[in-house]
Amino acid sequence: MVRSDASDGGRWAGPRYRLPILIVLGILLFVFAYLGIQKSRNDSLELLRIQGAALISSLTRSADNAIKANSFFDLLVQEKFSDLAGFVMSREQLDFSYEELADFAAAYGVDGIFIFDAELGLVTYGLRGVFLNPDDIIDDYFTELEAFRNDSAGFRDFMTKAGDLPGDVSMYYFERTMNREYIVVIAADALFYSEAKKNIGIGYLVQNIGHELGIVYILFQTPDGIIFSSRNIGPVLKIEKDEFLSQALICDTTCSRQYIFDGREILEMAKAFESDEYGSGVFRLGIALDRYHEIVTGFDRQMIILSLVIFAVLVLYVMYSQGKQKRMYLDRSYRRIQSLAEKVFESMNSGLVVVGPDGTIELANPEFLRTFSVEEGVVLGHKWRDLPFAEVIPIAELLAGRETAAELETMYAGPAGRRYLLVTMARLYRQENQPTGVAAVIYDYTRVRELEEDSRRRERLTELGDLAAGVAHEIRNPLNAISIAAQRLLSEFEPKTNVDEFQEFTRQIKSEANRLNEIVTRFLALTRSKGRQGKTIDFSTLVEETVKLLRLGLERKDITIVSTVPPDITLNGTEDRFKQMLFNLGRNAIEACEAEGGEVTVVLREEGDEVVLSVIDTGPGIPDDLKRRVFSPYVSTKDSGTGLGLSIVHRIVEEHEGRIEIHSPPSGGTEFRVIFKKQS
């Protein structure tokens, strides 16, 4: 029994019946879609009728309120003028001065108050402003004033009159005294009145609503014809000739119909309306059905698409289930590749930077930041051209499209000193061969360059050592003989004539022989490596003693030596070699200040696991082209220098496994910074 059920289930779920089932489901979906479309069309049209009925009901109420507001506004203005005229006529003889009437006019906001006798002779008047011309004002209303005098009972007390210029609208109020001896005239500007009337009138309301999207026309039609409308709609059937309008005129509710107007299908709503000013009529509202057809057509399309989508979902579900496992596998593979790429990006020993097509830096790895001594916040999201090293790496040329790739060797003088860089740049493209920016790989080979220079220096020193070993003895023996001979000549021989000249020459021979001997001694010291000793010395005391020696040797008072040496700093090394190193650095700094005087500063400090000795002078500094050669033998900026002092310093620092740095900004001054590892 169980086997039979399973067999039936498998039979109905098999490929043989899958297609008929899908066809039946598809037919059912399209039947439901058709019924839904018809229901949606009927509901949308009914909703449009309800909205139209609500709009035309609101319009009739608003029209009634607008008509009442107009009448009330006229009444208010007329009462204002009546109150002012009554106040003026409260004085029996109306013997007002110009100033009094002018004050009344200003207080009530009218242009002027005029008093005429029964023969229309001007008795007195007052104007609100000095720029108003009484003759012009009187000319505007004098004809109406004569008509009022002849028949005041059949004449409107309050009237408006348009002038010759746009906006030049005036209004006037006439009132006769009880004894009929005087006529009081009040004149005022009617611009505000006319604008207010226009803005609260039913015509203004209809025009504003008629501009709304989807409204074809709004009109009020009486048996006599169209009273007002939102647009010019041409001739229309009279109410008695249009059965729909005749029915709407006697109907208490809103009527509706669909018909063609100006080639467009519209839904017309009609509602009866009655007022004292216009009598009985019909408000007609025409609503375009274009948008309705667009909406229902769009809904029909959506229903059909939805049915197709639902049907497609049934078909694609199996395909989705099969592809889900594959997508999960691809996602895991992508994450592994992404993680590996990030690790490679972070651990590269070369700087990598990616610049977008607009010149904005999008990526920069830690090695790039370290190479140029900048923070990540200063780089990412900023323009490449705003960085201080933008000119060193010509990424802008690749962004401009002049080249697609470039390789170059360059140098950057940054805060951390000179950096020698190998740069490889290439443009990046999308699949459509559209450029998306530039990537640059920067390799800092400064250390390699330094090692090469050290190697060349050591090779040269080795050659000098071989040469020194061969000639030092040959030079010193003649030097000793020359020195001894000069000493004997000076002490044992006394010429009969030119004694002073003889002694001067003899001393000069001895002095030059001693100087040459000192050069040979330095030459031998430069080529002789003593190696680092294991002895622990008090480096603080050694620095203080050497500074004292330098102070004792000063011959100029405009050069001072300042030192900052904390106690108890020790190093492993040779005391004599350390003294020779510091003495040479000190003498070099003093000689740099000899041109204009200055200050030499010696600072000893500990930084982490390192001991730093700085010798700073206020001299003119070292040119950039000499910085990398200053430790080479015979390189000197002084005319009388041998060029061996700094070479000896460099050799001593190397012997003790330290390093030496030069910092010499363009503004002047030089700092030699010697760095040794602390003893372990």
SEZA-334371 format. One record per residue (C-alpha): residue in one letter; x, y, z. Coordinates in steps of 0.02 Angstrom, whole numbers, padded with zeros to 5 digits, always signed. Each point is the difference from the previous one (the first is absolute). Layout:
AXYZ;...
! end
This chain:
M+00000+00000+00000;V+00140+00118+00044;R+00092-00051-00156;S-00157+00038-00105;D-00013+00179+00073;A+00182+00032-00030;S-00019-00063-00176;D-00149+00116-00032;G+00094+00148+00074;G+00151-00036-00108;R-00114-00022-00152;W-00081+00171+00023;A+00165+00084+00039;G+00091-00080-00147;P+00060+00090-00157;R-00148-00070-00098;Y-00129+00103+00097;R+00111+00150+00041;L-00038+00093-00163;P-00191-00021+00007;I+00000+00057+00182;L+00101+00154-00045;I-00121+00038-00145;V-00152-00013+00114;L+00083+00110+00129;G+00043+00126-00137;I-00182+00004-00063;L-00064+00025+00177;L+00123+00141+00028;F-00054+00091-00159;V-00186-00023+00042;F+00027+00076+00171;A+00102+00138-00080;Y-00142+00041-00123;L-00129+00007+00139;G+00115+00108+00104;I+00025+00119-00147;Q-00187+00023-00026;K-00029+00027+00186;S+00143+00125+00008;R-00070+00101-00148;N-00174+00011+00076;D+00068+00046+00172;S+00118+00132-00071;L-00140+00083-00100;E-00115-00002+00150;L+00136+00076+00107;L+00025+00136-00131;R-00187+00037+00004;I+00003+00013+00189;Q+00149+00117-00003;G-00081+00106-00137;A-00163+00010+00099;A+00095+00054+00155;L+00096+00131-00099;I-00155+00076-00082;S-00091+00000+00168;S+00145+00093+00077;L+00001+00117-00150;T-00185+00044+00020;R+00024+00033+00186;S+00154+00105-00036;A-00094+00095-00135;D-00141+00040+00120;N+00127+00058+00130;A+00093+00104-00129;I-00159+00089-00054;K-00044+00036+00182;A+00178+00057+00035;N-00008+00122-00147;S-00163+00075+00062;F+00066+00010+00178;F+00161+00081-00060;D-00098+00132-00096;L-00106+00031+00154;L+00154+00022+00110;V+00080+00126-00118;Q-00163+00095-00020;E-00026+00005+00189;K+00178+00066+00023;F-00035+00144-00119;S-00174+00027+00077;D+00074+00013+00174;L+00129+00126-00059;A-00133+00104-00092;G-00113-00006+00152;F+00142+00059+00110;V+00034+00147-00117;M-00185+00047-00010;S-00018-00002+00189;R+00062+00180+00001;E-00147+00117-00045;Q+00085+00125-00115;L+00134-00121-00063;D+00127+00139+00027;F+00152-00112-00006;S+00174+00061-00039;Y+00113-00084-00128;E+00110-00070+00138;E-00146-00079+00093;L-00066-00089-00155;A+00178-00053-00046;D+00021-00078+00172;F-00167-00091-00018;A+00052-00065-00172;A+00167-00063+00067;A-00082-00082+00151;Y-00128-00094-00107;G+00123-00043-00142;V-00091+00095-00138;D+00073+00118-00129;G-00111+00151+00036;I-00159+00071+00075;F-00095+00134-00100;I-00152+00105+00052;F-00108+00078-00137;D-00151+00116+00017;A-00166-00030-00086;E+00065+00083-00159;L+00154-00113-00002;G+00115+00137+00055;L+00151-00064+00097;V-00017+00063+00180;T+00155-00083+00074;Y+00104-00157-00015;G+00147-00095+00075;L+00126-00120-00079;R+00095-00142+00081;G+00163+00036-00093;V+00085+00152-00075;F+00028-00091-00165;L-00187-00019-00036;N-00078+00123-00124;P-00176+00055+00053;D-00046+00056-00177;D+00038-00173-00072;I-00102-00084+00136;I-00150+00117-00027;D+00007-00024-00189;D-00011-00189+00022;Y-00170+00001+00088;F-00078+00170-00043;T-00119-00073-00130;E-00065-00128+00124;L-00012+00137+00133;E-00117+00101-00112;A-00107-00155-00027;F-00006-00028+00189;R-00054+00180+00032;N-00141-00013-00125;D-00061-00171+00059;S+00082-00060+00160;A-00138-00127+00036;G+00034-00100-00158;F+00189+00011+00009;R+00121-00121+00085;D+00089+00081+00146;F+00157-00105-00029;M+00085-00028-00168;T+00167-00046-00077;K+00077+00071-00157;A+00148-00058-00104;G+00129+00127-00056;D+00099+00016-00161;L+00153-00094+00064;P+00009-00183+00052;G-00035-00013+00185;D-00064+00180+00009;V-00167-00042+00082;S-00096+00119+00114;M-00155-00013+00106;Y-00118+00139+00057;Y-00137+00020+00130;F-00135+00135-00008;E-00116+00051+00143;R-00117+00152+00017;T-00034+00089+00165;M-00174-00005+00075;N-00034+00181-00046;R+00060-00038-00180;E+00117+00151+00008;Y+00163-00098-00014;I+00067-00155-00085;V+00145-00095+00082;V+00114-00092-00122;I+00132-00128+00056;A+00130-00054-00129;A+00121-00146+00024;D+00118-00111-00098;A-00090-00162-00049;L+00150-00108-00048;F-00008-00102+00160;Y-00190-00008-00010;S-00001-00060-00180;E+00138-00128+00029;A-00090-00066+00154;K-00163-00012-00095;K+00085-00093-00139;N+00086-00122+00120;I-00156-00042+00098;G-00117-00005-00150;I-00075-00161-00067;G+00089+00028-00167;Y+00170+00001+00085;L-00045-00160+00093;V-00053-00086-00160;Q+00158+00054-00093;N+00114-00068+00137;I-00089-00168+00014;G-00011-00013-00190;H+00190-00002-00012;E+00014-00160+00101;L+00067-00152-00092;G-00137-00106-00080;I-00138+00134+00004;V-00055+00047-00177;Y-00124+00136+00046;I-00108+00073+00138;L-00148+00107-00047;F-00162+00069+00069;Q-00143-00003-00124;T-00175+00074+00020;P-00146-00012-00121;D+00065+00165-00072;G+00172-00071-00038;I+00176-00017+00076;I+00029+00123+00145;F+00184-00040+00028;S+00121-00141-00042;S+00180-00050+00029;R+00038+00004-00186;N-00076+00046-00167;I-00097-00156-00048;G-00098+00071-00147;P-00189-00017-00028;V-00093-00130+00104;L-00178-00065-00003;K-00126+00095+00104;I-00062-00086+00156;E-00173-00031-00071;K+00075-00083-00154;D+00117-00115+00098;E-00096-00139+00088;F+00144-00034+00119;L+00011+00184+00054;S-00188+00015+00016;Q-00001-00150+00115;A+00148+00070+00101;L-00091+00168+00022;I-00143-00082+00094;C+00102-00137+00086;D+00052+00016+00183;T+00157-00107-00024;T+00150+00006-00116;C-00027-00073-00174;S+00137-00073-00110;R+00026-00055-00179;Q+00140-00050-00121;Y+00013+00083-00169;I+00125+00068-00128;F+00054+00182+00017;D+00127+00077-00120;G+00053-00175-00053;R+00031-00056+00180;E-00104-00119+00104;I-00053+00087+00161;L-00104-00037+00153;E-00118+00147+00031;M-00075+00035+00171;A-00150+00118+00013;K-00085+00074+00154;A-00140+00128+00017;F+00046+00169+00078;E-00103+00154+00043;S+00052+00174+00060;D-00080+00172+00018;E+00127+00076-00120;Y-00007-00128-00141;G-00163-00094+00026;S-00022-00188-00032;G+00127-00095-00103;V+00113-00152-00012;F+00183-00017+00050;R+00088-00113-00126;L+00168-00083+00033;G+00092-00090-00140;I+00133-00127+00053;A+00116-00073-00133;L+00002-00189-00007;D+00173-00007-00081;R+00084-00028+00167;Y-00134-00126+00048;H+00033-00100-00157;E+00187+00010+00031;I-00024-00065+00177;V-00116-00143-00046;T+00109-00045-00149;G+00151-00001+00115;F-00095-00106+00125;D-00053-00119-00137;R+00180-00014-00053;Q+00055-00027+00180;M-00130-00136+00025;I+00057-00089-00158;I+00182+00019+00048;L-00038-00059+00176;S-00086-00154-00068;L+00148-00035-00113;V+00119+00028+00146;I-00096-00119+00112;F-00001-00128-00138;A+00185+00028-00031;V+00036-00016+00187;L-00075-00173-00002;V+00113-00047-00145;L+00154+00084+00070;Y-00018-00066+00176;V+00082-00164-00044;M+00139+00089-00093;Y+00025+00115+00149;S+00012-00147+00120;Q+00131-00081-00109;G+00098+00161-00019;K-00005+00046+00184;Q+00135-00123+00048;K+00109+00060-00142;R-00023+00181+00053;M+00046-00042+00179;Y+00157-00085-00061;L+00046+00149-00109;D-00034+00119+00145;R+00117-00097+00115;S+00132-00002-00136;Y-00020+00187-00028;R+00017+00035+00187;R+00160-00103+00008;I+00071+00092-00150;Q-00053+00168+00073;S+00080-00041+00168;L+00160-00055-00087;A+00001+00159-00105;E-00020+00108+00156;K+00143-00090+00086;V+00111+00022-00152;F-00052+00184-00010;E+00040+00031+00183;S+00164-00098+00004;M+00080+00062-00163;N+00174+00071+00024;S-00036+00123-00140;G-00117+00148+00008;L-00162-00016-00098;V-00120+00142-00038;V-00155+00004-00111;V-00063+00169-00065;G-00175+00017-00075;P-00037+00083-00168;D-00038+00166+00087;G+00167+00001+00090;T-00069-00061+00169;I+00106-00125+00096;E-00103-00159+00026;L+00126-00124+00073;A+00169+00012+00086;N+00088-00141+00092;P+00101+00023+00162;E+00168-00007-00092;F-00052+00149-00108;L-00045+00099+00157;R+00165-00046+00082;T+00102+00045-00154;F-00070+00177-00007;S-00024+00021+00190;V-00185+00044-00013;E-00158-00053+00094;E-00140-00097-00084;G-00125+00140+00034;V+00109+00124-00094;V+00004-00110-00156;L-00162-00098-00025;G-00140+00101-00078;H+00114+00147-00043;K+00060+00060-00169;W+00170-00063-00059;R+00050+00175-00057;D-00019+00066+00179;L+00133-00116+00072;P+00177+00069+00026;F+00079-00140-00102;A-00120+00009-00149;E+00134+00071-00115;V+00121-00141+00040;I-00115-00134-00072;P-00084+00062-00162;I-00167-00089+00022;A-00089+00153-00072;E+00078-00035-00171;L-00075-00174-00006;L-00169+00066+00059;A+00006+00127-00142;G+00022-00144-00123;R+00172+00048-00063;E+00069-00174+00041;T-00071-00169+00051;A+00149-00058+00106;A+00164+00068+00063;E+00154-00053+00098;L+00120+00123+00079;E+00130+00025+00134;T-00023+00153+00108;M+00050+00080+00164;Y-00112+00079+00135;A+00070+00114+00135;G-00130-00022+00137;P-00010+00027+00188;A+00094-00164+00031;G+00141+00047-00119;R+00037-00049-00178;R-00091-00148-00074;Y+00057-00083-00160;L-00148-00078-00087;L-00035-00118-00145;V-00175+00035-00068;T-00106-00106-00116;M-00167+00075-00057;A-00140-00066-00108;R-00174+00055-00047;L-00149-00104+00058;Y-00145-00043-00115;R-00175-00071+00012;Q-00059-00143-00108;E-00065+00127-00127;N+00178+00067-00017;Q-00053+00154+00098;P+00141+00074+00109;T-00037-00006+00187;G+00160+00075+00071;V+00184-00035+00026;A+00093-00124+00112;A+00178+00035+00055;V+00122-00120+00085;I+00141+00091+00092;Y+00154-00092+00060;D+00110+00091+00125;Y+00178-00052-00037;T+00080+00132+00111;R+00079-00133+00111;V+00069-00089-00153;R+00072+00165-00060;E+00079+00030+00171;L+00072-00175+00003;E+00072+00026-00175;E+00079+00164+00055;D+00067-00082+00158;S+00070-00141-00105;R+00084+00123-00118;R+00066+00099+00148;R+00071-00155+00082;E+00076-00057-00164;R+00081+00170-00017;L+00059-00005+00180;T+00074-00172-00030;E+00093+00068-00149;L+00055+00148+00104;G+00055-00119+00137;D+00107-00098-00122;L+00072+00163-00065;A+00025+00068+00176;A+00091-00156+00055;G+00120+00020-00145;V+00036+00186+00009;A-00027+00048+00183;H+00175-00061+00048;E+00078+00081-00153;I-00085+00166+00038;R+00032+00004+00188;N+00188-00035-00012;P+00034+00152-00112;L-00122+00102+00105;N+00095-00044+00158;A+00164+00045-00084;I-00070+00165-00062;S-00073+00039+00171;I+00163-00042+00091;A+00101+00101-00126;A-00115+00150+00020;Q+00012-00014+00189;R+00191-00006-00005;L+00008+00146-00121;L-00111+00099+00117;S+00093-00044+00159;E+00183-00023-00054;F+00029+00118-00145;E-00011+00186+00003;P+00029+00093-00166;K+00093+00164-00006;T-00133+00087-00102;N-00189-00017-00026;V-00022-00084+00169;D-00187+00029+00011;E-00030-00064-00174;F+00106-00155+00035;Q-00095-00039+00159;E-00168+00028-00086;F+00043-00120-00142;T+00067-00128+00122;R-00157+00005+00108;Q-00108-00012-00156;I+00097-00156-00056;K-00025-00080+00171;S-00185+00050+00006;E-00039-00069-00172;A+00094-00161+00039;N-00104-00020+00159;R-00160+00036-00097;L+00046-00128-00131;N+00037-00126+00138;E-00172+00034+00076;I-00082-00031-00169;V+00092-00166-00015;T-00058-00044+00176;R-00181+00037-00045;F+00021-00093-00162;L+00059-00154+00094;A-00140+00018+00130;L-00128+00004-00141;T+00063-00161-00078;R+00029-00094+00161;S-00152-00089+00074;K+00016-00027+00187;G-00159-00101+00020;R-00128+00016+00138;Q+00063-00035+00175;G-00103-00085+00136;K+00046+00128+00133;T-00142+00098+00081;I+00036+00186+00012;D-00091+00146+00079;F-00056+00086-00160;S-00078+00149+00093;T+00167+00043+00085;L+00095-00025-00163;V-00115+00124-00090;E+00017+00131+00138;E+00191-00013+00001;T+00010+00015-00190;V-00115+00153+00003;K+00116+00081+00128;L+00149-00030-00116;L-00095+00079-00144;R-00041+00153+00107;L+00184+00019+00050;G+00050-00004-00183;L-00119+00141-00050;E+00093+00152-00065;R-00153+00109-00037;K-00120+00072+00127;D-00146+00009-00123;I-00011-00191-00005;T-00077-00088+00149;I-00020-00184+00043;V-00157-00058+00093;S-00022-00178+00062;T-00141-00105+00073;V+00069-00162+00070;P-00101-00108+00122;P+00105-00109+00119;D+00027-00187+00003;I-00014-00041-00185;T+00120-00143-00042;L+00057-00082-00163;N+00113-00142-00052;G+00147+00061-00102;T+00172+00081-00006;E+00017+00160+00101;D+00136+00077-00111;R-00098-00034-00158;F-00159+00076+00075;K+00099+00156+00052;Q+00076+00013-00174;M-00175-00015-00077;L-00078+00135+00110;F+00153+00115-00015;N-00006-00009-00190;L-00188+00035-00001;G+00025+00146+00120;R+00143+00076-00100;N-00102-00019-00159;A-00147+00092+00081;I+00114+00140+00067;E+00080+00023-00171;A-00177+00013-00077;C-00034+00152+00113;E+00164+00089-00032;A-00067+00111-00139;E-00127+00097+00104;G+00010-00078+00174;G-00138-00103+00076;E-00040-00140+00121;V+00046-00183+00009;T-00119-00112+00098;V+00045-00175+00062;V-00148-00105+00059;L+00008-00177+00070;R-00163-00095+00030;E-00078-00172+00007;E-00140-00048-00119;G-00070-00172+00037;D+00140-00126-00019;E+00115+00126-00087;V+00123+00134+00054;V-00004+00156-00109;L+00140+00129-00007;S-00042+00161-00096;V+00127+00134-00048;I-00090+00153-00069;D+00073+00159-00073;T-00078+00163-00062;G+00111+00013-00154;P-00054+00015-00181;G-00044-00185-00016;I+00055-00133-00125;P-00058+00006-00182;D-00107-00146-00057;D+00127-00056-00128;L+00132-00023+00137;K-00106-00089+00130;R+00026-00174-00071;R+00187+00030-00032;V+00048+00089+00161;F+00064-00161+00082;S+00114-00041-00146;P+00187+00036+00021;Y+00066+00169-00063;V-00175+00075-00017;S-00005+00167+00092;T-00089+00168-00015;K+00149+00092+00079;D+00150+00060-00100;S+00123-00057+00134;G-00088-00163+00046;T+00072-00171-00035;G-00170-00083-00020;L+00048-00141+00119;G-00086+00051+00162;L-00177-00057-00043;S+00068-00155-00087;I+00085-00049+00163;V-00164+00034+00094;H-00095-00113-00119;R+00133-00137+00019;I-00011+00008+00191;V-00190-00008-00003;E+00007-00153-00113;E+00127-00082+00117;H-00127+00014+00142;E-00146-00060-00107;G-00090+00166+00005;R-00067+00115-00133;I+00017+00185-00036;E-00130+00117-00077;I+00010+00176-00070;H-00141+00127+00014;S+00034+00166-00087;P-00154+00101-00052;P+00009+00134-00137;S-00019+00136+00133;G+00174-00041+00069;G+00079-00095+00143;T+00054-00181+00007;E-00031-00143+00122;F+00110-00156+00002;R-00096-00135+00092;V+00099-00154+00057;I-00104-00148+00060;F+00064-00153+00096;K-00091-00150+00069;K+00000-00012+00191;Q+00105-00135+00076;S-00097-00159+00035;
! end
